[in-house]
Amino acid sequence: MSRLPFFLFLCLFSFFTASASTKQGQVYIVYLGEDAGAKSKGAILDDHHALLLSVKGSKSQLIIQTLSLWFTSEEEARASLLYSYKHTLNGFAALLSEEEATKLSERTEVVSTFRSDGRWSPHTTRSWEFVGLEEGLSQGWLPSGAHAGENVIVGMLDSGIWPESRSFSDEGLGPVPARWKGITSIITSTEGQTVTPYQLPANRTYPMVYAAHAVVPGTPANVTNQCLPNSLSPKKVRGKIVVCLRGSGLRVGKGLEVKRAGGAAIVLGNPPMYGSEVPVDAHVLPGTAVSMAGVNTILKYINSSANPTAYLDRSRTVVDVKPSPVMAQFSSRGPNALEPSILKPDVTAPGLNILAAWSEASSPTKLDGDDRVVKYNIISGTSMSCPHVSATAVLLKSAHPDWSTAAFRPRHALDPGLVYDASFQDYLLYACASEGAQLDHSFPCPASPPRPHELNYPSVAIHGLNGSTTVHRTVTNVGEHGARYSVAVVEPMGFSVKVSPTSLAFARTGEKKSFTIKIAATGKRSRRLKMKYLAGSYTWSDGVHAVRSPVVVLVA
């Protein structure tokens, strides 16, 4: 009988806390074999502590007697434990000396002990390396070192955080800046667990059923494959792997419905609108998510087999997924419906499947009946992108305290060469022109404010052009004295783009230069281009810096 394997990917978590007594050790992985499920998680953790105590006890007691240090052998053993693996496999990661690792490898209950060389970096934390903010690393375009970001206060607006999480610890930071007018709280944290992966027994196959073939009578035809609450028949689902599709309802709610009906696991597939984007969820039962192409293959198999079966393979870490980076499906690609004169997306940052701090007052799914308590969860959205942008802004602001917020936009933001600056008044005028809104009572809107696309933005977006228009821009030299830039243009199809002047010479840093961009329709355009967006660009270059600005035109 044919079997169809599915893979449930789980990112392994790395932890790097240690007391002063263990800082000189190396990270070792101690493997004790597969987790048979006979012991509770607390009992497994106690076993790990006991093993560490067995190799650290004699040495620590000797140190205590000769140097009268304050720590005990048990404290050192606990401090050396970095992480306990209690699901799928039994083992732990710890800071050990070579001698201690050798002693552990000689124990009968230890299968193997090997040093962790960091070859399998956690996929969920690679976003910081991607944007050049990994601790100890520098890509040249951001400041690094002990004082990077010093004395900068960042305010983030969000729906809430869990301040007790160690992710928000200020250990190692200096005192709160005197300029801070808010409230500082000192909060203790409690023990919990990371995102819990439920597993099916290894290499055991299960019957598989498509949700649309297992619904109760009366389920609306358009949602039979959605695994919505009380839609599945326990008689048809019990003990099976159920294939559901995303769409209506919560993704984790679909898993809850499969569990309610007695299903063994869930395979959550993408409909066409979600394509290849696969989100990660803390399901309440074993499960995995697959792309549109993946679920189509699965459904073809189900429809061609009288008794389809499948199994969920053991989890493994996958890195260097291609293509990447890509814009998340749920993130707006534009055009900007509120103000078409502002091109979007504007600023993007990693925000899909990010391992992040989680409130211990809420379960990872927020579903009734989910009683799990976790310190971390896999989360997606602007709440994940915002910390990446904020961290970048901190470092940039510390390096350039005199720059305005509007200047922090180019990719090579530490040394962009030229920036497009805009003042508070510029944005008030933009609001007047765009919405007719007077945002500041001390600044009345003029009778004829500048057009919205005249905001000094590093991109140009023209809505409904049928003729020609001229746009004004001003750049500020933040590079070397005596810089000289020339412009190169890529014209949108059917339009000419003329930049005047074609070169800019700066005598000093901080000097501003203005120029115009004239965009004009050229000849007849085919009817199929009507109400279509056409893209081009112009780039200022001095041989070192290349400052590119997109030009997008909506054909009238």
Secondary structure, DSSP 4 states (H G I P E B T S, - for coil): ---EEEE---PPP------GGGTTSEEEEEEEEE--S-S-HHHHHHHHHHHHHHHHHHHHHHHHHHH--S--HHHHHHHHEEEEE-SSEEEEEEEE-HHHHHHHHTSTT--EEEE--S-S--GGGHHHHHTT--TT---SSS--STTTTTT-------S---TTSGGG--TT--PPPTT--S----------B-PPPP-PPTT--EEEEEGGGSBPTT--GGGTTS--TT-B-HHHHTTSEEEEESSSS-HHHHHHHHHHTT-SEEEEEPPGGGTT-------SSSEEEE-HHHHHHHHHHHHH-SS-EEEEEPP----S-SS-S---TTS-----SS-TTS-S--S----SSEEEE--TTS-SS--TT----BSEEEE-SHHHHHHHHHHHHHHHHHH-TTS-GGG--STTTTS-SEE----HHHHHHHHHHHH-----TTSPPPSSPPPGGGS--SSEEEEEESSEEEEEEEEEE-S-TT-EEEEEEEPPTTEEEEEESSEEE-SSTT-EEEEEEEEEE-S---GGGTT-EEEEEEEEE-SS-EEEEEEEEEE-
